[in-house]
Amino acid sequence: MADLRNNFRRVSALIDNGESVNITKRGRVVARLVPAVDTPKKLVKPDIMARLKEVWGDRCFTAAEVKAMRDFELEGEDG
């Protein structure tokens, strides 16, 4: 335990490298330090509304404009 206290950086480096470390007291193992299980990273969702505002600003399309754009896209899919 004294070694852990006095050399924590070295022990921490071992754990960071995936090794487990036994903690002994008077020659008897009293604990084991093991690397933490990787927890899944939190999924970062894109801010769609901010991206739309960045691209289009405050532009608001009419139904006719939307239909024209969609018709144009569909023409491209055929040929």
N, C-alpha and C positions, 0 to 999 in steps of 0.2 A: 504494500500500500504506500510505503514511503517512496518507492521508486515511481509509482504513478504520480504522486504529488510533485516530486522533484523533476520528473522528466515527462511531463504531460505532452509536450510538443512531439516528442519521439513516439510516444504511445498513440497519440492522435494520428500521426502519419501512418502508423501501422494499420490502424482502423480504416483510415481513408483509402488505403491500398487494398482493402477487402479482407484483411486478416482479423482474427479474433484474438483477444488478449485475456489471459486468465489473471485474476487478482487473487493473490495469496496472502494469508496472514499466518505467520508462524509455520510456513511450509504447507498449509492446507488451503486449497482453492475455496474462496468464499464468494466469488462472483466472476462473471465473464462479460467482457465488453465485446460486443459484436457490431459490425456495420449495420446501420439502419436499413430496413427493407425500403427500397425505392417506392415511394408512393406516386401514383399517377399524377402527372402535372395537370394543373387546372387548365381546362380548355379555355383559350382566349377567343371569344367570339368577336368577329369583325363588327365595327360600327357601320352598318349598312347605310343608315340615314346620313351619317356624316360623309360617307363616300359619295352618296348621291348628291348631296349638297355641294361637295367639292367639284363634282363633274358638271352638274347642271345648274348650280346656284339655286335661285328661287323660281326657276322656270317652271311653268305649269302648262302641260300639253293639253290641247283640246282632243276630244274623242276622234275627230277627223285626222289629226296629226298622228295619233297613236295607231289608228287603222292603216294609214299610209305607210308608217314605219314597219308595221307588222306584215303588210302585204309585200313590201320590199324584201324583208327577211325571208318570207316564204318563197319568193321567186328565186332567191339564191339557193335554196335547198333542193329545188328541182333540177337545176342544171349545173 
